[in-house]
Amino acid sequence: MSDDKDKYQKLRILVIEDESYTRLMIVGLLRQIGFNLIGEAAEGEAGFKETVRTRPQVVLCDVHMAPMDGLDYLGKLRGFANQAIAATPVVFLTADKQQETVLSAKQLKVDGYLVKPVSLQVLKQRLDGLLKFHNLL
């Protein structure tokens, strides 16, 4: 298992989640997978600044936060002048299945959805697929 975990150690990931308990749980799952470079933010604006500052390979982002929610974060990110940062893969963490939210996220080119609560197995499968798709694993 340590060889499996080694492939994640140099990858940077950012978790944007306003609920501290949920954020800590997700960070714990990421550490179990093997991620060491984990950034955290409690809402979209702080998450955007952290994305620009640290340039993560993947962002896990809650949809419903204030003052800047996940959709606004993703819109700002996709419109950013630096195309390498603008193209950062983003996976939404949500329990929201409303069609309007899903359509808005797709229009903004979200890279995926994870339904809360997130299990270790589902999180790892989704991240592995996304990282392989973007040639990061």
VENNOR-V642180 format. One record per run of one state. SS is the DSSP state (H for helix, E for strand, L for the rest). FROM is the first residue (numbers start at 1). TO is the last residue. Records with the same first field share a line. If there is no record, write none. Layout:
# VENNOR-V642180
SS->FROM-TO  FROM-TO
This chain:
# VENNOR-V642180
L->1-1  7-11  17-19  34-36  42-43  55-57  63-69  79-82  87-88  95-98  108-111  116-119  134-137
H->2-6  20-33  44-54  70-78  83-86  99-107  120-133
E->12-16  37-41  58-62  89-94  112-115
